[in-house]
Amino acid sequence: ESRDAMEFKIACSVVDIRPNGTLVIEGRCSIRNNEDVWELSLTGTVRPEDVLTNNTVLIENIANLRIDKREAGHVRDSYRRGWMMEWLDTYQLF
């Protein structure tokens, strides 16, 4: 069983403005803690009227939202399934 919760602020840039005026945004963030690394990326589209006066956007106002989270390091290695278990899951011998 795995549970995840994320709460973070990420700075994004407008990478495109569509003909209908919607903004395509993209942002990346990398967090290093000792030997562990978390890489987060966010992409989506936002209506100009959803951009607040302090240039922030609430996540519920981002359409086509995609958040990718990648982990590397000791913590990730501690719960990653080994090759034998992945092989058994693939062929379901038992």
Secondary structure as the mmCIF struct_conf table of DSSP 4:
data_model
#
loop_
_struct_conf.conf_type_id
_struct_conf.id
_struct_conf.beg_label_comp_id
_struct_conf.beg_label_asym_id
_struct_conf.beg_label_seq_id
_struct_conf.end_label_comp_id
_struct_conf.end_label_asym_id
_struct_conf.end_label_seq_id
STRN STRN1 SER A 13 ILE A 17
TURN_TY1_P TURN_TY1_P1 PRO A 19 ASN A 20
BEND BEND1 GLY A 21 GLY A 21
HELX_LH_PP_P HELX_LH_PP_P1 THR A 22 THR A 22
STRN STRN2 LEU A 23 ASN A 33
TURN_TY1_P TURN_TY1_P2 ASN A 34 GLU A 35
STRN STRN3 ASP A 36 VAL A 46
HELX_RH_3T_P HELX_RH_3T_P1 PRO A 48 ASP A 50
BEND BEND2 VAL A 51 VAL A 51
TURN_TY1_P TURN_TY1_P3 THR A 53 ASN A 54
BEND BEND3 ASN A 55 ASN A 55
HELX_RH_3T_P HELX_RH_3T_P2 ILE A 59 ASN A 61
STRN STRN4 ALA A 63 ALA A 72
BEND BEND4 GLY A 73 GLY A 73
HELX_RH_AL_P HELX_RH_AL_P1 HIS A 74 TYR A 79
BEND BEND5 ARG A 80 ARG A 80
HELX_LH_PP_P HELX_LH_PP_P2 ARG A 81 GLY A 82
HELX_RH_AL_P HELX_RH_AL_P2 TRP A 83 TYR A 91
#
